[in-house]
């Protein structure tokens, strides 16, 4: 029974991830301002997917740092080659700007948070703890009264 339940959850998780990817691509590629409301069935499936028992995202095992560096070097050389070609066709500025936008998009995480990772919204964290770098009212008041150098 446990194996069937695990298979069902993994199937539903995959379906939800595929649907989420489709919706995100549709949202990016279309210019519609229509609001799509989820059905009750979708909400139940998402809740079962988001439960602590069903999602356990662990980071992949670390790779060899030399392989990683060589991979990044090859990516950079490919980008630089394409940039030189774009400059020759007087398309360099557009290529550079599009490259920056792609880099920004790649560096944003759109997946679910990892187990045990604090939320950016402190009300969802244990004891309402804020993450590092969050500006709170007490810090703001100290900076106004005593200056920014009063922070330690």
Backbone as ProteinMPNN parsed JSONL, in Angstrom:
{"seq_chain_A": "XXXXXXXXXXXXXXXXXXXXXXXXXXXXXXXXXXXXXXXXXXXXXXXXXXXXXXXXXXXXXXXXXXXXXXXXXXXXXXXXXXXXXXXXXXXXXXXXXXXXXXXXXXXXXXXXXXXXXXXXXXXXXXXXXXXXXXXXXXXXXXXXXXXXXXXX", "coords_chain_A": {"N_chain_A": [[0.825, -1.193, 0.0], [1.964, 1.217, 0.782], [3.84, 1.572, -1.215], [2.234, 1.962, -3.471], [0.995, 4.336, -2.701], [3.209, 6.045, -2.557], [3.975, 5.975, -5.259], [1.711, 7.11, -6.425], [1.788, 9.693, -5.269], [4.23, 10.632, -6.313], [3.604, 10.631, -9.02], [1.528, 12.541, -9.107], [2.981, 14.738, -8.184], [4.826, 15.064, -10.272], [3.029, 15.651, -12.364], [1.958, 18.06, -11.398], [4.238, 19.661, -11.369], [4.853, 19.74, -14.103], [2.565, 20.998, -15.068], [2.783, 23.406, -13.698], [5.126, 24.405, -14.86], [4.223, 24.678, -17.5], [2.24, 26.638, -17.132], [3.817, 28.764, -16.212], [5.403, 29.261, -18.452], [3.378, 29.93, -20.26], [2.459, 32.257, -19.051], [4.673, 33.898, -19.346], [5.072, 33.999, -22.104], [2.674, 34.849, -23.214], [0.433, 37.614, -23.546], [-1.797, 37.968, -22.005], [-4.234, 39.201, -19.732], [-5.88, 37.72, -18.239], [-7.49, 36.169, -15.467], [-6.943, 33.134, -13.98], [-8.643, 30.947, -12.097], [-7.945, 28.499, -9.646], [-9.303, 25.195, -9.467], [-11.175, 23.304, -6.978], [-10.178, 20.727, -6.882], [-7.601, 21.043, -7.9], [-6.474, 22.606, -5.887], [-6.494, 20.811, -3.714], [-4.74, 18.85, -4.701], [-2.374, 20.338, -4.904], [-1.995, 21.006, -2.222], [-1.541, 18.445, -1.182], [0.81, 17.901, -2.452], [2.479, 19.862, -1.431], [2.746, 19.159, 1.184], [4.693, 18.348, 4.108], [5.507, 15.708, 4.139], [5.495, 14.817, 1.513], [7.214, 16.346, -0.107], [10.591, 16.563, -0.525], [13.203, 18.184, -1.114], [16.382, 17.813, -1.897], [19.675, 19.093, -2.12], [21.702, 18.588, -5.062], [24.425, 16.209, -5.238], [27.757, 17.439, -4.582], [29.805, 18.533, -7.308], [32.922, 17.844, -8.971], [35.222, 20.423, -8.468], [36.968, 21.292, -10.477], [35.856, 20.334, -12.836], [33.527, 21.819, -12.832], [34.562, 24.439, -13.061], [35.795, 24.27, -15.589], [33.55, 23.807, -17.151], [32.129, 26.227, -16.783], [34.011, 27.937, -17.955], [33.924, 27.056, -20.614], [31.272, 27.723, -21.225], [31.49, 30.528, -21.013], [33.346, 31.047, -23.075], [31.86, 30.224, -25.3], [29.761, 32.09, -25.128], [31.261, 34.48, -25.488], [32.25, 34.101, -28.076], [29.872, 34.069, -29.578], [29.096, 36.653, -28.968], [31.087, 38.191, -30.229], [30.489, 37.568, -32.866], [27.937, 38.709, -32.978], [28.621, 41.401, -32.637], [29.976, 41.86, -35.01], [27.877, 41.783, -36.789], [26.64, 44.099, -36.071], [24.95, 43.929, -33.865], [25.553, 43.772, -31.289], [24.97, 45.221, -28.857], [22.285, 44.598, -28.335], [22.476, 41.817, -28.096], [24.087, 41.682, -25.796], [22.427, 42.868, -23.834], [20.222, 41.122, -23.89], [21.574, 38.853, -23.051], [22.192, 39.561, -20.407], [19.589, 39.694, -19.335], [18.805, 37.006, -19.589], [20.688, 35.85, -17.874], [19.876, 36.958, -15.422], [17.354, 35.783, -15.246], [18.016, 33.068, -15.078], [19.246, 32.975, -12.614], [17.244, 33.255, -10.749], [15.198, 31.615, -8.447], [12.517, 29.525, -8.917], [11.27, 27.349, -7.943], [9.928, 25.214, -5.304], [10.636, 25.914, -1.807], [13.4, 24.566, 0.031], [13.36, 21.873, 2.407], [13.233, 22.898, 5.727], [14.357, 25.338, 5.191], [14.334, 28.829, 5.815], [11.504, 31.02, 5.34], [11.063, 33.897, 3.223], [9.208, 35.586, 4.187], [8.616, 36.599, 7.333], [6.486, 35.899, 8.985], [5.819, 33.309, 8.431], [7.826, 31.781, 9.427], [9.377, 29.855, 12.058], [8.71, 31.017, 15.267], [8.392, 33.542, 14.202], [10.782, 34.511, 13.078], [13.01, 36.686, 11.414], [14.765, 36.712, 8.263], [18.305, 37.06, 7.505], [19.368, 40.359, 6.754], [16.947, 41.6, 6.603], [15.034, 44.504, 7.004], [13.923, 45.852, 9.941], [11.588, 47.475, 12.199], [12.813, 48.313, 14.619], [15.542, 48.415, 13.966], [15.469, 50.365, 11.962], [14.617, 52.585, 13.441], [16.811, 52.905, 15.228], [18.797, 53.584, 13.366], [17.815, 56.015, 12.401], [17.842, 57.608, 14.723], [20.505, 57.418, 15.755], [22.217, 57.267, 13.607], [23.614, 55.563, 10.721], [25.944, 54.273, 11.346], [25.626, 53.206, 13.817], [24.888, 50.621, 13.822], [25.829, 47.265, 14.386]], "CA_chain_A": [[0.0, 0.0, 0.0], [2.867, 2.363, 0.847], [4.472, 1.737, -2.538], [1.226, 2.563, -4.342], [0.822, 5.716, -2.258], [4.397, 6.786, -2.99], [3.911, 6.104, -6.719], [0.658, 8.081, -6.714], [2.279, 11.03, -4.923], [5.257, 11.066, -7.269], [2.914, 10.923, -10.278], [0.843, 13.814, -8.936], [4.01, 15.76, -8.077], [5.317, 15.306, -11.626], [1.973, 16.339, -13.116], [1.864, 19.44, -10.914], [5.425, 20.389, -11.822], [4.699, 19.972, -15.541], [1.521, 22.007, -15.218], [3.357, 24.67, -13.226], [6.05, 24.881, -15.896], [3.403, 25.13, -18.627], [1.606, 27.903, -16.774], [4.81, 29.837, -16.147], [5.761, 29.604, -19.823], [2.24, 30.636, -20.849], [2.438, 33.596, -18.475], [5.78, 34.678, -19.881], [4.985, 34.134, -23.555], [1.423, 35.458, -23.641], [0.194, 38.953, -23.007], [-3.161, 37.982, -21.482], [-4.417, 39.654, -18.361], [-6.982, 36.93, -17.7], [-7.235, 35.537, -14.188], [-7.371, 31.746, -13.983], [-8.836, 30.514, -10.725], [-7.778, 27.056, -9.527], [-10.468, 24.456, -8.997], [-10.975, 22.68, -5.668], [-9.334, 19.548, -7.083], [-6.22, 21.521, -8.046], [-6.006, 23.062, -4.58], [-6.222, 19.626, -2.91], [-3.528, 18.227, -5.222], [-1.233, 21.177, -4.532], [-1.791, 20.844, -0.792], [-0.911, 17.151, -0.93], [2.176, 17.987, -2.956], [3.246, 20.759, -0.582], [2.861, 18.684, 2.56], [6.072, 18.06, 4.489], [5.831, 14.318, 3.87], [5.615, 14.485, 0.102], [8.285, 17.07, -0.797], [11.893, 16.6, 0.121], [14.14, 18.601, -2.147], [17.736, 17.84, -1.379], [20.579, 19.588, -3.156], [22.447, 17.521, -5.725], [25.76, 16.029, -4.657], [28.71, 18.39, -5.163], [30.622, 18.044, -8.405], [34.336, 18.153, -8.919], [35.341, 21.859, -8.76], [37.679, 21.507, -11.74], [34.874, 20.122, -13.9], [32.64, 22.975, -12.797], [35.289, 25.587, -13.606], [35.969, 24.062, -17.035], [32.226, 23.995, -17.752], [31.865, 27.667, -16.827], [34.916, 28.521, -18.941], [33.383, 26.747, -21.945], [30.085, 28.574, -21.409], [31.939, 31.889, -21.267], [33.944, 31.108, -24.416], [30.755, 30.174, -26.26], [29.096, 33.391, -25.091], [32.148, 35.486, -26.07], [32.282, 33.868, -29.524], [28.602, 34.561, -30.126], [29.107, 38.111, -28.817], [31.931, 38.731, -31.302], [29.701, 37.449, -34.096], [26.872, 39.714, -32.892], [29.243, 42.712, -32.86], [30.273, 41.945, -36.445], [26.602, 42.068, -37.46], [26.129, 45.305, -35.418], [23.853, 43.472, -33.008], [26.228, 43.493, -30.024], [24.294, 45.786, -27.683], [21.067, 43.814, -28.101], [22.924, 40.515, -27.601], [24.561, 41.861, -24.432], [21.271, 43.103, -22.96], [19.48, 39.859, -23.793], [22.389, 37.948, -22.225], [21.995, 39.949, -19.008], [18.242, 39.282, -18.926], [18.832, 35.546, -19.418], [21.452, 35.586, -16.661], [19.002, 37.279, -14.289], [16.288, 34.779, -15.188], [18.6, 31.794, -14.636], [19.627, 33.061, -11.206], [16.087, 33.328, -9.859], [14.663, 30.289, -8.156], [11.065, 29.537, -8.972], [10.775, 26.108, -7.36], [9.575, 25.285, -3.886], [11.778, 26.045, -0.916], [13.901, 23.304, 0.569], [12.881, 21.54, 3.742], [14.003, 23.533, 6.784], [14.833, 26.655, 4.77], [13.39, 29.85, 6.274], [10.762, 31.763, 4.337], [11.389, 35.32, 3.165], [8.171, 36.258, 4.973], [8.905, 36.155, 8.693], [5.302, 35.355, 9.668], [5.728, 31.88, 8.162], [8.945, 31.109, 10.065], [9.211, 29.482, 13.451], [8.843, 32.177, 16.162], [8.378, 34.746, 13.356], [12.151, 34.993, 12.919], [13.306, 37.283, 10.113], [16.016, 36.262, 7.661], [19.36, 38.07, 7.529], [19.218, 41.422, 5.778], [15.611, 42.178, 6.662], [14.963, 45.761, 7.741], [12.775, 45.875, 10.845], [11.29, 48.797, 12.749], [13.799, 48.679, 15.632], [16.773, 48.791, 13.275], [15.215, 51.632, 11.284], [14.584, 53.631, 14.468], [18.187, 53.137, 15.676], [19.534, 54.284, 12.31], [17.328, 57.396, 12.341], [18.267, 58.338, 15.921], [21.951, 57.429, 16.034], [22.981, 57.183, 12.37], [23.8, 54.216, 10.177], [27.125, 53.65, 11.935], [25.296, 52.629, 15.124], [24.623, 49.201, 13.633], [27.024, 46.434, 14.545]], "C_chain_A": [[0.869, 1.258, 0.0], [3.518, 2.633, -0.508], [3.495, 2.379, -3.508], [1.016, 4.033, -3.994], [2.005, 6.574, -2.699], [4.388, 6.996, -4.502], [2.856, 7.137, -7.113], [1.133, 9.501, -6.422], [3.333, 11.519, -5.909], [4.632, 11.392, -8.619], [2.226, 12.285, -10.192], [1.844, 14.967, -8.853], [4.556, 16.108, -9.46], [4.294, 16.064, -12.46], [1.868, 17.802, -12.695], [3.059, 20.261, -11.374], [5.334, 20.702, -13.317], [3.662, 21.059, -15.781], [2.021, 23.378, -14.78], [4.309, 25.254, -14.263], [5.28, 25.401, -17.104], [2.785, 26.49, -18.334], [2.609, 29.04, -16.716], [5.251, 30.238, -17.543], [4.625, 30.347, -20.514], [2.18, 32.071, -20.341], [3.525, 34.481, -19.044], [5.558, 34.976, -21.36], [3.689, 34.78, -24.047], [1.246, 36.797, -22.955], [-1.228, 39.067, -22.477], [-3.17, 38.494, -20.056], [-5.57, 38.893, -17.699], [-6.551, 36.28, -16.393], [-7.794, 34.125, -14.237], [-7.446, 31.291, -12.536], [-8.688, 29.0, -10.64], [-9.053, 26.406, -9.016], [-10.139, 23.829, -7.646], [-10.057, 21.467, -5.776], [-7.865, 19.949, -7.196], [-5.654, 21.933, -6.695], [-5.672, 21.864, -3.692], [-4.953, 18.94, -3.371], [-2.292, 19.02, -4.82], [-0.949, 21.051, -3.052], [-1.135, 19.508, -0.479], [0.528, 17.154, -1.408], [3.028, 18.801, -2.011], [3.369, 20.28, 0.854], [4.304, 18.288, 2.843], [6.479, 16.634, 4.15], [6.143, 14.074, 2.4], [6.743, 15.209, -0.613], [9.536, 17.044, 0.057], [12.905, 16.906, -0.966], [15.514, 18.706, -1.506], [18.656, 18.341, -2.482], [21.345, 18.435, -3.788], [23.836, 17.377, -5.098], [26.757, 16.967, -5.325], [29.542, 17.74, -6.261], [32.08, 18.391, -8.136], [34.517, 19.624, -9.286], [36.061, 22.146, -10.079], [36.722, 21.341, -12.912], [33.927, 21.316, -13.976], [33.313, 24.2, -13.408], [35.473, 25.463, -15.116], [34.637, 24.273, -17.753], [31.899, 25.477, -17.863], [32.758, 28.375, -17.836], [34.405, 28.269, -20.357], [32.125, 27.566, -22.237], [30.495, 30.007, -21.746], [32.542, 32.023, -22.665], [32.876, 31.041, -25.502], [30.035, 31.513, -26.313], [29.944, 34.458, -25.769], [32.22, 35.331, -27.588], [31.012, 34.393, -30.176], [28.511, 36.08, -30.024], [29.933, 38.767, -29.92], [31.198, 38.661, -32.641], [28.597, 38.505, -34.117], [27.422, 41.114, -33.131], [29.534, 42.9, -34.346], [29.01, 42.28, -37.246], [25.92, 43.311, -36.886], [24.881, 45.023, -34.58], [24.36, 43.236, -31.588], [25.502, 43.997, -28.798], [23.039, 44.983, -27.337], [21.429, 42.444, -27.531], [23.359, 40.618, -26.138], [23.393, 42.042, -23.465], [20.441, 41.841, -22.794], [20.249, 38.839, -22.945], [22.216, 38.275, -20.75], [20.618, 39.526, -18.501], [18.165, 37.776, -18.711], [19.582, 35.174, -18.152], [20.622, 35.879, -15.41], [17.934, 36.206, -14.132], [16.814, 33.442, -14.675], [18.884, 31.82, -13.138], [18.455, 33.258, -10.264], [15.54, 31.931, -9.663], [13.146, 30.367, -8.142], [10.464, 28.279, -8.353], [10.422, 26.267, -5.898], [10.823, 25.377, -3.024], [12.155, 24.683, -0.357], [13.39, 23.105, 1.99], [13.801, 22.164, 4.784], [14.524, 24.914, 6.43], [13.84, 27.717, 5.237], [12.725, 30.571, 5.109], [11.204, 33.222, 4.355], [10.377, 36.133, 3.962], [8.257, 35.739, 6.401], [7.692, 35.548, 9.394], [5.161, 33.852, 9.45], [6.86, 31.096, 8.834], [8.624, 30.792, 11.519], [9.55, 30.691, 14.321], [8.911, 33.494, 15.403], [9.766, 35.359, 13.186], [12.368, 35.516, 11.509], [14.619, 36.722, 9.575], [17.035, 37.395, 7.711], [19.132, 39.083, 6.418], [17.853, 42.068, 5.763], [15.64, 43.447, 7.504], [13.722, 45.731, 8.636], [12.642, 47.256, 11.477], [12.336, 49.234, 13.77], [15.106, 49.132, 14.984], [16.605, 50.147, 12.596], [15.228, 52.795, 12.282], [15.987, 53.945, 14.986], [18.985, 53.916, 14.633], [19.099, 55.739, 12.203], [17.859, 58.207, 13.525], [19.776, 58.502, 16.03], [22.818, 57.351, 14.765], [23.221, 55.731, 11.959], [24.995, 53.52, 10.802], [26.836, 53.029, 13.296], [25.036, 51.135, 15.027], [25.912, 48.418, 13.794], [27.038, 45.287, 13.617]], "O_chain_A": [[0.565, 2.236, -0.683], [3.717, 3.785, -0.894], [3.88, 3.25, -4.288], [0.877, 4.874, -4.883], [1.822, 7.7, -3.161], [4.751, 8.071, -4.98], [3.074, 7.941, -8.02], [0.913, 10.409, -7.224], [3.329, 12.687, -6.298], [5.071, 12.321, -9.295], [2.336, 13.093, -11.115], [1.593, 16.048, -9.385], [4.732, 17.28, -9.791], [4.64, 17.003, -13.177], [1.708, 18.683, -13.54], [2.91, 21.43, -11.729], [5.694, 21.798, -13.747], [3.868, 21.943, -16.613], [1.719, 24.389, -15.414], [4.298, 26.459, -14.514], [5.632, 26.436, -17.67], [2.802, 27.385, -19.179], [2.3, 30.16, -17.122], [5.457, 31.423, -17.807], [4.868, 31.289, -21.269], [1.885, 32.993, -21.102], [3.325, 35.684, -19.209], [5.827, 36.087, -21.816], [3.624, 35.217, -25.196], [1.843, 37.065, -21.912], [-1.807, 40.153, -22.497], [-2.245, 38.255, -19.28], [-6.159, 39.363, -16.725], [-5.394, 35.89, -16.232], [-8.98, 33.934, -14.504], [-6.436, 31.253, -11.834], [-9.245, 28.283, -11.471], [-9.791, 26.997, -8.228], [-8.985, 23.818, -7.217], [-9.255, 21.205, -4.879], [-6.989, 19.276, -6.653], [-4.496, 21.648, -6.388], [-4.666, 21.893, -2.984], [-4.161, 18.489, -2.543], [-1.276, 18.439, -4.437], [0.214, 20.995, -2.651], [-0.268, 19.433, 0.391], [1.376, 16.478, -0.826], [4.194, 18.47, -1.801], [4.03, 20.93, 1.665], [5.049, 17.935, 1.929], [7.654, 16.367, 3.901], [6.967, 13.219, 2.075], [7.2, 14.728, -1.65], [9.527, 17.456, 1.217], [13.399, 16.01, -1.649], [15.766, 19.581, -0.677], [18.436, 18.041, -3.655], [21.609, 17.425, -3.136], [24.353, 18.319, -4.498], [26.62, 17.265, -6.512], [29.931, 16.575, -6.17], [32.411, 19.127, -7.206], [34.013, 20.049, -10.325], [35.779, 23.155, -10.726], [36.768, 22.112, -13.871], [33.573, 21.765, -15.066], [32.694, 24.92, -14.192], [35.322, 26.446, -15.842], [34.601, 24.851, -18.839], [31.445, 25.938, -18.911], [32.316, 29.311, -18.503], [34.446, 29.163, -21.202], [31.934, 28.044, -23.355], [29.928, 30.628, -22.645], [32.279, 33.002, -23.363], [32.981, 31.73, -26.516], [29.731, 32.02, -27.393], [29.421, 35.261, -26.542], [32.248, 36.328, -28.309], [31.065, 35.076, -31.199], [27.921, 36.727, -30.889], [29.525, 39.784, -30.482], [31.278, 39.586, -33.45], [28.347, 39.124, -35.151], [26.758, 41.935, -33.764], [29.352, 43.996, -34.877], [29.076, 42.978, -38.258], [24.75, 43.559, -37.177], [23.907, 45.776, -34.594], [23.693, 42.589, -30.781], [25.418, 43.287, -27.795], [22.772, 44.723, -26.164], [20.781, 41.961, -26.603], [23.039, 39.745, -25.331], [23.374, 41.434, -22.395], [20.005, 41.521, -21.688], [19.647, 38.057, -22.21], [22.104, 37.368, -19.925], [20.488, 39.055, -17.372], [17.532, 37.316, -17.761], [19.158, 34.275, -17.426], [20.668, 35.117, -14.444], [17.643, 35.771, -13.019], [16.127, 32.757, -13.916], [18.773, 30.793, -12.468], [18.671, 33.418, -9.063], [15.434, 31.156, -10.614], [12.566, 31.187, -7.43], [9.241, 28.174, -8.256], [10.6, 27.34, -5.322], [11.915, 24.982, -3.434], [11.331, 23.771, -0.284], [13.034, 24.062, 2.678], [15.016, 21.978, 4.73], [15.082, 25.598, 7.289], [12.632, 27.539, 5.079], [13.307, 30.712, 4.034], [11.665, 33.723, 5.38], [10.67, 37.258, 4.367], [7.997, 34.562, 6.65], [7.861, 34.752, 10.318], [4.455, 33.186, 10.207], [6.848, 29.865, 8.811], [7.725, 31.379, 12.122], [10.588, 31.321, 14.117], [9.443, 34.473, 15.927], [9.91, 36.581, 13.153], [11.969, 34.884, 10.531], [15.483, 36.305, 10.347], [16.676, 38.552, 7.932], [18.758, 38.732, 5.299], [17.618, 42.995, 4.988], [16.209, 43.458, 8.596], [12.602, 45.599, 8.143], [13.511, 48.109, 11.294], [12.715, 50.405, 13.792], [15.703, 50.122, 15.408], [17.506, 50.984, 12.652], [15.783, 53.857, 12.0], [16.328, 55.113, 15.168], [19.761, 54.806, 14.979], [19.927, 56.611, 11.94], [18.278, 59.352, 13.358], [20.271, 59.582, 16.354], [24.045, 57.37, 14.864], [23.052, 54.805, 12.752], [25.059, 52.291, 10.793], [27.712, 52.387, 13.875], [24.97, 50.453, 16.05], [26.975, 48.877, 13.374], [27.98, 44.494, 13.629]]}, "name": "protein", "num_of_chains": 1, "seq": "XXXXXXXXXXXXXXXXXXXXXXXXXXXXXXXXXXXXXXXXXXXXXXXXXXXXXXXXXXXXXXXXXXXXXXXXXXXXXXXXXXXXXXXXXXXXXXXXXXXXXXXXXXXXXXXXXXXXXXXXXXXXXXXXXXXXXXXXXXXXXXXXXXXXXXXX"}
